[in-house]
Amino acid sequence: MWMFFGFIWVMCAPLVLLIPIGLIYFVLTKFNTPERKILRWLLAAILPVAVVGAIWWQDRAEFQTVCASLGEPIVRERLPVDGIFLDDPTANSFGMRYLYDEGFAWVEARSTSKRDGFTRYEKTPTGITSKEVDAITARVAVESRLTQQAPGMSIDRVTVRDRQDGRELATAARANFDGGRARWALGIWGTSVCPSLSGAAGSDAFRKFYHLGKLTAGKDS
């Protein structure tokens, strides 16, 4: 239920601006200024829209600075393996794409039921099987870390490492912007990500970020 209302708000958040617009129009009407109704509506609409737009523009400019600091995805060395250790909070859900789509035969991840334990997921002809294991056997680790860069901004950084010597094989990052201080008035319409899916350069950078594990450790890359 809450997810439904959250979805509605995200899509319809700009309607919140109707409240200050209506209040400003009411005040202008009381003062009888300006005389023409259309001018009162224009003045009532311009002020809240301009304030929200200015706040959003300032926060998004800071986000663009963060985007510029990310750099391009880098694959320093390829190390093809059958399976990986996926160090990601969503490993047991979205992480299954490494089996379905990325071509790995198995994935090891932190256990969701046993503290300090691990789970090994394997792809079989009938689906995905899982079993608890005491230790990681994968040589390659794909690590995903989400950090809060500033209010309204976060960075999702993916790093691929050789667990034998700890060296970094590849790295990529993606920044997310939720609208900043104007998010309550803009919802999804104020969000942004980089690299994005639009444009040739954006699509290529996003592809490298999303498929970094496969590009570095996949045998069919």
N, C-alpha and C positions, 0 to 999 in steps of 0.2 A: 504493500500500500504506500509506504513512504517513498519507495523507488518510483512509483507512478507519479506522485505529487512532485518529486524532485525532477522528473523528466519534463513535466508540464511547466515547472518554474524555469528550468534551463531554456526552454524554447520560447516562453512568453514573458521573460523577465523585463523587456523594454516597456511592457504595459504599466510597470510600476511608475514610470515617468508621468502617467496620466494624473497621478495624485498631486504632485507639485504644480503641474500645469493647471489643473482645476483650481487649486488654492490661489495661485497667482492671478488667474482670471477673475476669481471672486473678489479679490482685493482691488483689482483695477476697476471692476464694476462698481464697488462701493464708493470709490473716489471719482467715478464717472470719467475716467481718463484712460485712454483716449476715447473720443465719442463714438467712433465707428467700431462695431462689434468685431469685424475681421481684424482690425489692428490690435484689439485687446487679445484676441486669440494668438496672433503672431508673436506679440510680446511675451505672453504667458508661455508659449512653447519654446521660444528662442533661449530664454534664460536657463532653465534646467538642462536642456539639451546641450547648450554650450558649456555649462559647468561640467557635466558628466563627460562630454567629449574631450575637454581639456585635461581632466584628470586621467582619463584612459590613455590619451596620446602621450602624456608624460611618462606613465608607467610602461607603456609599450616601447617607448624610446629606450628605456633602461633595459628592457627585455632584448631589444635588438643588439645592444652592446654585449649582453651575455651571449647571444647567438654568435656574434663575431669572434668571441673568445674561445669557442668550442673547438675550432679547427676541423679539419677533414678527417673522416674515418681512415684509420691506418692499419694495414695488415703487414706486419714486419716479417713474419715467417709463417709458412704453412706447416702444419703437423697433422696429417690425416690420421684419424683413429676411428674405431668402431663405435665408441661411446664416450660420453663426457660426464663430468660432475657439474650439475647446474646449480649454482649458488644464487638462488633467486626466490623471493618470497612467494611467487606464483608458480613455482616449479611443478607442483602437483596438479595444476589446472592448465593455465595458458602454456606452461612449459612443455606440455605434451606435443606441441607443434614440432619440437625437435625430433620426435619419433614419426609423426604423421607427415610432416612437410619437409623437414630438413635432412632426412635421410639417415639419421643415426639409428643403430640397432638397439641401443639401450641408453638410459640416462639414470644417473645416480643423483639423489637430492636429499636434503635434510628431512628427517622423518617428521610427520605431523602428529604422530602418536607416541613416540618414544624420545625422551629427552636425550640429547647427545647421540642419537641414533641416525641411521640413514635408510633410505628406501631406494631400491633398484627397480626401475621400470623397464620392461622389455617389450619390444614389438613382436607379435606373433601373427600367424595367418588368421587367427580368430579375434585379434584385438590386442589390448595392452594388459600385461600381467605385472604384478608388483610383489616384492618380498622385502622384508626388513633385513638389513645387513649391518654388521658391527663397524665396518670401516670402508672408506672410499678406496676403490681400486682404479678409477679412471686416472689417466695421465694428464688429460687436459681439463681445465676448469673454465667454465664460462660464468663470470661473475656480473651480476646486475646490481647497481646501487642507485637508489633514488635519494637525492639530497635537496634540501630547501635552500635555494640560492638567495632569495629575498622574498618578502611578502608577495604572494601571488605568482611566484616563479619557482620552478624546480628543474633539476637536471637528472636525467636518467642516463647513467654511464655504464657501458658494457665493456668488460675487459676479459680477454682470453689469455690464460697463463698456462705454462708448462709446470705441472705440480712437482716435477722431479727437481728442478733447480729454481723455480719461482720466476723465471724470466717472462716478460710480457711479450706475447705473440701478436696481439692486435688490440686496438681500442677504438671506441666510437662513443658519441654522446648525442643526446637529443634533449632540447630544452622545451619546457611546457609553460605556457602563460595562461592563467585562468581569468584574466580580465583586470587583475590588480584591485585597486580600491573601487573601481566601477563595476565589479563583477555582479553585485546584487542588482544593478540596473540594466546590465547587458546580457547576462547569462552566457549561452553558448556563442552569441554574436560578438562577444568581446575576447574570445579565446584565440590562441595562436600557438603554433609549434614550429620548431626548426631543428633539423631540416624538414621541410614540408613535402607533401606528395605532389605538389604542383610544380610545373617547370621541369625541364630536362635535368638541370643540375640538382634541384631539390629531390627529384625522384631517384637519381643515382645515389645521392648521399643517404637518403632514407633506406634504400635497398641495402646498402652496405651496413648501415646500422642494424637493421632488422635481421639480416642474414649473416651477421658477423661470425657467429659460431660455425656455420656451414662453410663460409668462405675461407675460414682459417683451419678448421679441423675436419671438414667433410671430405669424404673420399671421392665424391663425384663432382667436386667444385672445379 
